[in-house]
């Protein structure tokens, strides 16, 4: 694949870490599973965390594991507050940024990247400009999203299923999640070609949750099989597309969709439905658990958990080509 057509993607995660137990994997195991999947795929990642100066030691330890594994951490505010919520005082939002910044620095890595909770950049121009000034004062670069997913919807569905049964149909969730990733990655790659005439280094949004603890390895294998190369967030943001003045963003959506609207280009409805189509498909499918297959899947995930202190063998700034060894 030529460089002009090569598909590149930076992997990012939002939210957490949290100390709740999912019923299938405890917090440490969830964190390890995600890190192990990244290590096996030799994929650098940036994790946008919700940390504060008063976060429990266990939460800080989960975040620290990402730094030890060679990844980077970004600021997602301490409280995951919504800038567009009128009940969120502006001073409180700015303080939440500063509190997360302090917590990250205590972990030993001065953060460089910020991402708005819920991808809500501030509909009110006064509030937005105040926050942007605060971020500039702390030398942050805002990290947008181009390859948006609704993994959080599928994870919510799985969590709700766990409340009613200890043995959810894991293989069904795996298949539907992979179909969702395949559809989104294909659609956003198409938008890049449609708008720019080239392959944009994409920024993928996933979440730190049970769904990805179970199936991230499959997601990364799918992306690599589709020809995607894994790059760092820093490398992706070096593309001129990300430094140009962007059209107005709609809350919670991809930066590419903003350009589509500005150019009056058609948009696939599945890119704006927050996963409604995928949830409907999952509900309509046979969701009866397959005990042997589902248990084998869960067992394989549990057995693959190992030390994640030094599992990431590639410097985060390096591009990995298909089939390249670390």
Secondary structure, DSSP 8 states (H G I E B T S, - for coil): --TTT-EEEEEEEES-------SSS-HHHHHHHHHHHHHHTT--EEEEE---TT--HHHHHHHHHHHHTT-EEEE--SS---TT-TTS-HHHHHHHHHHHHHHHHHTT----EE--GGG---SSHHHHHHHHHHHHHTT-EE---SB---HHHHHHHHHHHHHH-SS--HHHHHHHHHHHHHHHHHHHHHHHHHHHSS---EEEEEESSHHHHHHHHHHHHHHHHTTEEEE-HHHHHTSGGGTS------TT--HHHHHHHHTT----GGGSSTTHHHHHHHHHS-----HHHHHHHHHHHHHT----SS---S-TT--B-TT---
